[in-house]
Amino acid sequence: MERAIDDAYERIWNAIAAIPRGRVASYGAIAARAGLPGRARLVGRALGLVPDGMELPWHRVLRSSGQIAFPPGSRGFREQSKRLKAEGVDVRNGKVPLASFGLDANLDRALWGMPG
């Protein structure tokens, strides 16, 4: 069973790593891209278990509403906002307009040019 969990985390980390600079994706979209539809919470868990030394663009993962998941004003909230803004992403009151910056509408097409 542990092997299946490790494989799921690996697929999640790969999906997160594939989010291009200046774009964002929801936890649910990452789960779907990793072949784990409906497992958005597992994406959150995987982000909390990233191995030491693995660099992931964690800041590009948001709630399905486009909202940053960290509590407003927290260190994580400020860091995520700062990183997104540095990539040219519009962050207002902790929220990103997914229609402009998100990949959720069709993640495969946006990332890989595949038909929808």
PyRosetta script that sets phi, psi and omega in degrees:
from pyrosetta import init, pose_from_sequence

init()
pose = pose_from_sequence("MERAIDDAYERIWNAIAAIPRGRVASYGAIAARAGLPGRARLVGRALGLVPDGMELPWHRVLRSSGQIAFPPGSRGFREQSKRLKAEGVDVRNGKVPLASFGLDANLDRALWGMPG")
pose.set_psi(1, -38.2)
pose.set_omega(1, -179.4)
pose.set_phi(2, -60.0)
pose.set_psi(2, -36.1)
pose.set_omega(2, 179.0)
pose.set_phi(3, -60.3)
pose.set_psi(3, -41.0)
pose.set_omega(3, 179.3)
pose.set_phi(4, -64.3)
pose.set_psi(4, -39.3)
pose.set_omega(4, 178.6)
pose.set_phi(5, -66.9)
pose.set_psi(5, -45.0)
pose.set_omega(5, 177.8)
pose.set_phi(6, -59.3)
pose.set_psi(6, -41.6)
pose.set_omega(6, 178.7)
pose.set_phi(7, -63.4)
pose.set_psi(7, -41.9)
pose.set_omega(7, 178.7)
pose.set_phi(8, -62.7)
pose.set_psi(8, -44.1)
pose.set_omega(8, 178.4)
pose.set_phi(9, -62.1)
pose.set_psi(9, -42.6)
pose.set_omega(9, 179.8)
pose.set_phi(10, -59.9)
pose.set_psi(10, -43.8)
pose.set_omega(10, 179.0)
pose.set_phi(11, -65.6)
pose.set_psi(11, -38.4)
pose.set_omega(11, 177.8)
pose.set_phi(12, -64.4)
pose.set_psi(12, -47.6)
pose.set_omega(12, -179.6)
pose.set_phi(13, -61.3)
pose.set_psi(13, -38.9)
pose.set_omega(13, 177.7)
pose.set_phi(14, -64.0)
pose.set_psi(14, -40.4)
pose.set_omega(14, 178.9)
pose.set_phi(15, -65.3)
pose.set_psi(15, -40.1)
pose.set_omega(15, 178.0)
pose.set_phi(16, -66.3)
pose.set_psi(16, -43.1)
pose.set_omega(16, -179.6)
pose.set_phi(17, -60.5)
pose.set_psi(17, -25.6)
pose.set_omega(17, -177.1)
pose.set_phi(18, -85.0)
pose.set_psi(18, -5.2)
pose.set_omega(18, 178.9)
pose.set_phi(19, -70.6)
pose.set_psi(19, 120.7)
pose.set_omega(19, -178.0)
pose.set_phi(20, -68.6)
pose.set_psi(20, 153.9)
pose.set_omega(20, 175.1)
pose.set_phi(21, -54.5)
pose.set_psi(21, 136.9)
pose.set_omega(21, 177.9)
pose.set_phi(22, 82.9)
pose.set_psi(22, 5.5)
pose.set_omega(22, 177.6)
pose.set_phi(23, -125.8)
pose.set_psi(23, 162.3)
pose.set_omega(23, 178.9)
pose.set_phi(24, -135.5)
pose.set_psi(24, 162.8)
pose.set_omega(24, 175.3)
pose.set_phi(25, -144.5)
pose.set_psi(25, 151.6)
pose.set_omega(25, 178.9)
pose.set_phi(26, -81.8)
pose.set_psi(26, 162.4)
pose.set_omega(26, 175.5)
pose.set_phi(27, -54.9)
pose.set_psi(27, -41.8)
pose.set_omega(27, -179.5)
pose.set_phi(28, -66.1)
pose.set_psi(28, -39.0)
pose.set_omega(28, 178.7)
pose.set_phi(29, -66.5)
pose.set_psi(29, -38.0)
pose.set_omega(29, 177.3)
pose.set_phi(30, -65.5)
pose.set_psi(30, -43.0)
pose.set_omega(30, 178.1)
pose.set_phi(31, -59.2)
pose.set_psi(31, -44.9)
pose.set_omega(31, 179.8)
pose.set_phi(32, -63.4)
pose.set_psi(32, -43.2)
pose.set_omega(32, -179.7)
pose.set_phi(33, -63.5)
pose.set_psi(33, -32.3)
pose.set_omega(33, 179.6)
pose.set_phi(34, -81.5)
pose.set_psi(34, 1.6)
pose.set_omega(34, -179.2)
pose.set_phi(35, 79.8)
pose.set_psi(35, 24.1)
pose.set_omega(35, -177.6)
pose.set_phi(36, -128.4)
pose.set_psi(36, 56.2)
pose.set_omega(36, -176.7)
pose.set_phi(37, -55.9)
pose.set_psi(37, 140.0)
pose.set_omega(37, 179.4)
pose.set_phi(38, 81.1)
pose.set_psi(38, 6.3)
pose.set_omega(38, -176.8)
pose.set_phi(39, -111.1)
pose.set_psi(39, 42.0)
pose.set_omega(39, -178.5)
pose.set_phi(40, -56.9)
pose.set_psi(40, -37.8)
pose.set_omega(40, -179.6)
pose.set_phi(41, -65.8)
pose.set_psi(41, -31.3)
pose.set_omega(41, 177.2)
pose.set_phi(42, -65.2)
pose.set_psi(42, -33.1)
pose.set_omega(42, 176.3)
pose.set_phi(43, -62.4)
pose.set_psi(43, -44.4)
pose.set_omega(43, 177.2)
pose.set_phi(44, -60.3)
pose.set_psi(44, -42.4)
pose.set_omega(44, 178.5)
pose.set_phi(45, -63.6)
pose.set_psi(45, -44.0)
pose.set_omega(45, -179.7)
pose.set_phi(46, -61.0)
pose.set_psi(46, -37.8)
pose.set_omega(46, 178.2)
pose.set_phi(47, -64.0)
pose.set_psi(47, -32.4)
pose.set_omega(47, 178.6)
pose.set_phi(48, -76.9)
pose.set_psi(48, -11.4)
pose.set_omega(48, -176.7)
pose.set_phi(49, -117.8)
pose.set_psi(49, 22.5)
pose.set_omega(49, 179.5)
pose.set_phi(50, -61.5)
pose.set_psi(50, 128.1)
pose.set_omega(50, -179.2)
pose.set_phi(51, -63.0)
pose.set_psi(51, 148.9)
pose.set_omega(51, 176.1)
pose.set_phi(52, -54.8)
pose.set_psi(52, 136.2)
pose.set_omega(52, 178.1)
pose.set_phi(53, 91.0)
pose.set_psi(53, -14.8)
pose.set_omega(53, 178.4)
pose.set_phi(54, -84.3)
pose.set_psi(54, 122.6)
pose.set_omega(54, 178.4)
pose.set_phi(55, -96.3)
pose.set_psi(55, 118.3)
pose.set_omega(55, 178.0)
pose.set_phi(56, -126.1)
pose.set_psi(56, 146.1)
pose.set_omega(56, 175.0)
pose.set_phi(57, -80.8)
pose.set_psi(57, 62.1)
pose.set_omega(57, -176.6)
pose.set_phi(58, -55.4)
pose.set_psi(58, -29.9)
pose.set_omega(58, -176.1)
pose.set_phi(59, -67.7)
pose.set_psi(59, -13.5)
pose.set_omega(59, -179.6)
pose.set_phi(60, -87.6)
pose.set_psi(60, 3.2)
pose.set_omega(60, -179.3)
pose.set_phi(61, -105.3)
pose.set_psi(61, 125.1)
pose.set_omega(61, -175.6)
pose.set_phi(62, -131.0)
pose.set_psi(62, 171.3)
pose.set_omega(62, 172.0)
pose.set_phi(63, -67.1)
pose.set_psi(63, 163.1)
pose.set_omega(63, -178.1)
pose.set_phi(64, -61.6)
pose.set_psi(64, -20.9)
pose.set_omega(64, 177.9)
pose.set_phi(65, -82.0)
pose.set_psi(65, -8.3)
pose.set_omega(65, -174.4)
pose.set_phi(66, 92.1)
pose.set_psi(66, -0.2)
pose.set_omega(66, -177.7)
pose.set_phi(67, -80.9)
pose.set_psi(67, 142.6)
pose.set_omega(67, 171.7)
pose.set_phi(68, -67.6)
pose.set_psi(68, 136.8)
pose.set_omega(68, -174.9)
pose.set_phi(69, -80.2)
pose.set_psi(69, -21.5)
pose.set_omega(69, 178.9)
pose.set_phi(70, -69.6)
pose.set_psi(70, 151.5)
pose.set_omega(70, 177.0)
pose.set_phi(71, -61.2)
pose.set_psi(71, 136.5)
pose.set_omega(71, 179.1)
pose.set_phi(72, -52.8)
pose.set_psi(72, 135.6)
pose.set_omega(72, 178.2)
pose.set_phi(73, 87.2)
pose.set_psi(73, -13.4)
pose.set_omega(73, -179.5)
pose.set_phi(74, -71.6)
pose.set_psi(74, 165.4)
pose.set_omega(74, 179.2)
pose.set_phi(75, -59.3)
pose.set_psi(75, -44.9)
pose.set_omega(75, 179.4)
pose.set_phi(76, -62.0)
pose.set_psi(76, -41.5)
pose.set_omega(76, 178.3)
pose.set_phi(77, -60.1)
pose.set_psi(77, -48.1)
pose.set_omega(77, -179.2)
pose.set_phi(78, -64.5)
pose.set_psi(78, -41.6)
pose.set_omega(78, -179.0)
pose.set_phi(79, -66.3)
pose.set_psi(79, -42.8)
pose.set_omega(79, -179.8)
pose.set_phi(80, -65.4)
pose.set_psi(80, -44.2)
pose.set_omega(80, 177.5)
pose.set_phi(81, -58.4)
pose.set_psi(81, -46.0)
pose.set_omega(81, -178.8)
pose.set_phi(82, -61.1)
pose.set_psi(82, -46.2)
pose.set_omega(82, -179.0)
pose.set_phi(83, -64.6)
pose.set_psi(83, -42.7)
pose.set_omega(83, 179.7)
pose.set_phi(84, -64.2)
pose.set_psi(84, -46.0)
pose.set_omega(84, 179.8)
pose.set_phi(85, -61.6)
pose.set_psi(85, -36.1)
pose.set_omega(85, 178.6)
pose.set_phi(86, -63.9)
pose.set_psi(86, -22.7)
pose.set_omega(86, 177.8)
pose.set_phi(87, -94.4)
pose.set_psi(87, 4.8)
pose.set_omega(87, 178.7)
pose.set_phi(88, 86.6)
pose.set_psi(88, 12.0)
pose.set_omega(88, 179.0)
pose.set_phi(89, -83.3)
pose.set_psi(89, 134.6)
pose.set_omega(89, 179.4)
pose.set_phi(90, -78.7)
pose.set_psi(90, 111.3)
pose.set_omega(90, 178.6)
pose.set_phi(91, -117.8)
pose.set_psi(91, 118.4)
pose.set_omega(91, 178.6)
pose.set_phi(92, -129.6)
pose.set_psi(92, 122.9)
pose.set_omega(92, -178.3)
pose.set_phi(93, 53.6)
pose.set_psi(93, 38.1)
pose.set_omega(93, 177.1)
pose.set_phi(94, 76.7)
pose.set_psi(94, 14.6)
pose.set_omega(94, -177.1)
pose.set_phi(95, -128.6)
pose.set_psi(95, 142.5)
pose.set_omega(95, 178.8)
pose.set_phi(96, -113.2)
pose.set_psi(96, 132.1)
pose.set_omega(96, 176.6)
pose.set_phi(97, -72.4)
pose.set_psi(97, 105.7)
pose.set_omega(97, -176.2)
pose.set_phi(98, -63.4)
pose.set_psi(98, -26.6)
pose.set_omega(98, 178.8)
pose.set_phi(99, -62.0)
pose.set_psi(99, -28.6)
pose.set_omega(99, -179.0)
pose.set_phi(100, -96.8)
pose.set_psi(100, -36.6)
pose.set_omega(100, -171.5)
pose.set_phi(101, -119.2)
pose.set_psi(101, -8.7)
pose.set_omega(101, -174.5)
pose.set_phi(102, -87.7)
pose.set_psi(102, 160.5)
pose.set_omega(102, 177.1)
pose.set_phi(103, -108.7)
pose.set_psi(103, 3.1)
pose.set_omega(103, -171.9)
pose.set_phi(104, -62.3)
pose.set_psi(104, -32.5)
pose.set_omega(104, -176.0)
pose.set_phi(105, -57.1)
pose.set_psi(105, -45.3)
pose.set_omega(105, 175.4)
pose.set_phi(106, -158.8)
pose.set_psi(106, 88.8)
pose.set_omega(106, -173.7)
pose.set_phi(107, -61.0)
pose.set_psi(107, -41.6)
pose.set_omega(107, -179.2)
pose.set_phi(108, -62.5)
pose.set_psi(108, -44.0)
pose.set_omega(108, -179.5)
pose.set_phi(109, -65.0)
pose.set_psi(109, -43.9)
pose.set_omega(109, -178.5)
pose.set_phi(110, -64.2)
pose.set_psi(110, -40.2)
pose.set_omega(110, -177.1)
pose.set_phi(111, -84.2)
pose.set_psi(111, -42.7)
pose.set_omega(111, -168.2)
pose.set_phi(112, -117.0)
pose.set_psi(112, -3.6)
pose.set_omega(112, 179.9)
pose.set_phi(113, 73.6)
pose.set_psi(113, 21.5)
pose.set_omega(113, -179.1)
pose.set_phi(114, -82.5)
pose.set_psi(114, 147.2)
pose.set_omega(114, 177.6)
pose.set_phi(115, -64.6)
pose.set_psi(115, 147.7)
pose.set_omega(115, -177.1)
pose.set_phi(116, -80.7)
pose.dump_pdb("model.pdb")
